[in-house]
């Protein structure tokens, strides 16, 4: 129960908007990852390389946390990243995150389901466009294709 309340406090703090953001203040990201997952750490490095200030938090509750953010289990990625109040599930490309932060849509959860080859943090060669879904009102729709 303590972990649940700690998560809710962290989630509440993470959802506060950092209005007035400038490049002098790097964006804050919290990457919640399974302790046994290596690609999640590589994804965190991907964000760091794009001037994000990243805190990696190992948790065995990523599935439950994603579900709490409205992301159905079959659409979840292997980690959950919180950036300026948005839940980013999986290996979502930086360009899509940039679009979300520029547009500030009402939906608060976005996902690139699974672990597609060639996506940020994953090895291999991209063999199809990445479809990033927006989760809004318990429904998923394609938000961005990269």
Secondary structure, DSSP 4 states (H G I P E B T S, - for coil): -HHHHHHHHHHHHHTS--TT--TTSPPEEEEEE-TT-SHHHHHHHHHHTTT-EEEEEE-S-HHHHHHHTT--GGG--SEEEEETTEEEEES--HHHHHHHHHH--S--EEEE-S--TTSTT--S---S--EEEEEETTEEEEEEE-
